[in-house]
């Protein structure tokens, strides 16, 4: 799960850096806020290209699944 999450973080950072024109730091920040479902709203995909918006949707759904799997593994280990 750590490798999957790290790969998703790295790939998404690159997508938002090159596809949405964010600096590397802003791309990491936006990816982490999206993956953790915090979503501060200071960076959004409102004006992004359709491809980047579709990728953003994928990231939100994949992150929700990854979070659920992580919590499932942790719960299983505790119980």
Phi, psi and omega per residue, in radians:
X1 nan -0.623 3.113
X2 -1.139 -0.737 3.124
X3 -1.138 -0.715 3.118
X4 -1.122 -0.770 3.113
X5 -1.148 -0.708 3.109
X6 -1.159 -0.689 3.095
X7 -1.145 -0.712 3.106
X8 -1.130 -0.695 3.095
X9 -1.092 -0.828 -3.114
X10 -1.134 -0.809 -3.126
X11 -1.117 -0.759 -3.115
X12 -1.170 -0.655 3.080
X13 -1.041 -0.778 3.119
X14 -1.123 -0.731 3.136
X15 -1.056 -0.801 -3.098
X16 -1.317 -0.463 3.063
X17 -1.221 -0.921 -3.088
X18 -1.419 -0.649 -3.045
X19 -1.508 -0.437 -3.081
X20 -2.056 -0.036 3.052
X21 1.301 0.388 3.117
X22 -1.459 2.655 3.007
X23 -1.141 2.881 -3.135
X24 -1.027 -0.761 -3.128
X25 -1.144 -0.768 3.103
X26 -1.119 -0.632 3.118
X27 -1.147 -0.729 3.082
X28 -1.133 -0.799 3.131
X29 -1.011 -0.838 -3.127
X30 -1.124 -0.708 3.137
X31 -1.115 -0.799 -3.127
X32 -1.142 -0.742 3.120
X33 -1.139 -0.575 3.088
X34 -1.255 -0.814 -3.096
X35 -1.150 -0.562 -3.140
X36 -1.558 0.054 3.130
X37 1.078 0.359 3.093
X38 -1.305 -0.910 3.063
X39 0.906 1.210 -3.106
X40 -1.043 -0.502 3.122
X41 1.609 -0.027 3.131
X42 -1.306 -0.419 3.009
X43 -2.152 2.296 3.127
X44 -2.389 2.987 3.120
X45 -1.773 0.313 -3.101
X46 -0.980 -0.733 -3.103
X47 -1.801 0.250 -3.119
X48 -1.334 2.867 3.056
X49 -1.196 2.769 3.137
X50 -0.988 -0.668 3.138
X51 -1.108 -0.714 3.117
X52 -1.208 -0.636 3.087
X53 -1.111 -0.759 3.110
X54 -1.091 -0.732 3.095
X55 -1.108 -0.678 3.093
X56 -1.049 -0.713 3.080
X57 -1.084 -0.794 3.098
X58 -1.022 -0.787 -3.119
X59 -1.072 -0.744 3.138
X60 -1.090 -0.785 -3.123
X61 -1.223 -0.735 3.136
X62 -1.135 -0.687 3.133
X63 -1.159 -0.673 3.102
X64 -1.109 -0.743 3.093
X65 -1.138 -0.719 3.120
X66 -1.132 -0.714 3.094
X67 -1.118 -0.763 3.124
X68 -1.101 -0.736 3.118
X69 -1.126 -0.729 3.123
X70 -1.096 -0.807 3.112
X71 -1.129 -0.609 3.079
X72 -1.118 -0.769 3.122
X73 -1.136 -0.754 3.114
X74 -1.116 -0.723 3.108
X75 -1.122 -0.743 3.107
X76 -1.078 -0.702 -3.142
X77 -1.189 -0.608 -3.133
X78 -1.330 -0.561 -3.077
X79 -1.699 nan nan
